[in-house]
């Protein structure tokens, strides 16, 4: 894939030109059919596919928050941690 932007120094570049080489003929035919089904050109169909696949999802709670929420209805699962009396040991790995 090669992306380039043909802009002048006077105006800002809002869009880029994308050239895709070595596209399998069967894939191109499927793209042509899909574009026709949606009433679009192949170029517009590719733009729609890229926008659909690459659009960022709305940010939500992080993984830790989701895990906590998932298990929030369980009984208290707290337990006593063992004492850490020994210093950390250096791991010896075979060479």
N, C-alpha and C positions, 0 to 999 in steps of 0.2 A: 504494500500500500504506500502511496505517496500522497502527501497532503501539501498543498501549496496555497499561497494567498497572493493574488495579483492585486496589489494596492499601490496607490500613488502616495507620495509623501504628504499630499494635501488632505486626503480624506482617510478616515479610520477604516480598518478592515473589520467588517462584522461577519463575514462568511468566508469559507475556504473552499477551494476546489479539491476534490478527492479523486484520484485516479487509481483504479483497482485493476491490476494485471493478472493474467493467468486464471481467469474465472472458468471453472468447469462448464461446459456447454449445457449439461443437464441442470446444473444449478441456475444458470442464466435462463433456461426455459421455464423453470419453476418460478423464478422471479417475474418473468414476463406474464405468466398466468396469474400469479398473485396480484400483480399490479392491475391487470385487466379486471379481476374480480372486485377490486377496490376502486375502479374507475380512475386510476392514476397512471402516470408515466412510470417507467422503470426507475428513473431517477428519483421521482417523488416517492415511490415505494421504498427505495433504499433509505431515503431520509426519514420516512416514517418508521421503518424498522429500527434504525439506529436511535432515533429519539425514544422509541418505546423501550428498547433494551437498556439504553445507557442513562436514562433519566434517573436522577438521584431520588431515592426514597426519602420521605419526610423523616426527619430525625425523631427517634422515639427513645424510650428508656434503654439504658445500657444492659448488657447481658447480666451483670450482677443484680441489677434491680429486677429484671425479669425472673431470675432464679429465685430471689427472695419472695417475690409476689407469688410465684408458683407454689412455694412450700409454706406460705404464711399461715395457712389454715391447719397445719399439723401441730400436734402438741409440742411443748417445749422439748427440744432435742439436745439441750445443753448437757455437757458431760465434763468431768474433771480431766484436765490435761495432765499428763505425767510431768513430773519435775524435770527440769533440764539442769542436772548437776554437772554433767561432763561438758568440757569444751568441745567445740566442733572438731571433727577429725579430718585430716587431709586424705583425700581419696587417692589410692595408688592404682593406677591403670597399667595394664600390661603393655609393653612396647611392641 
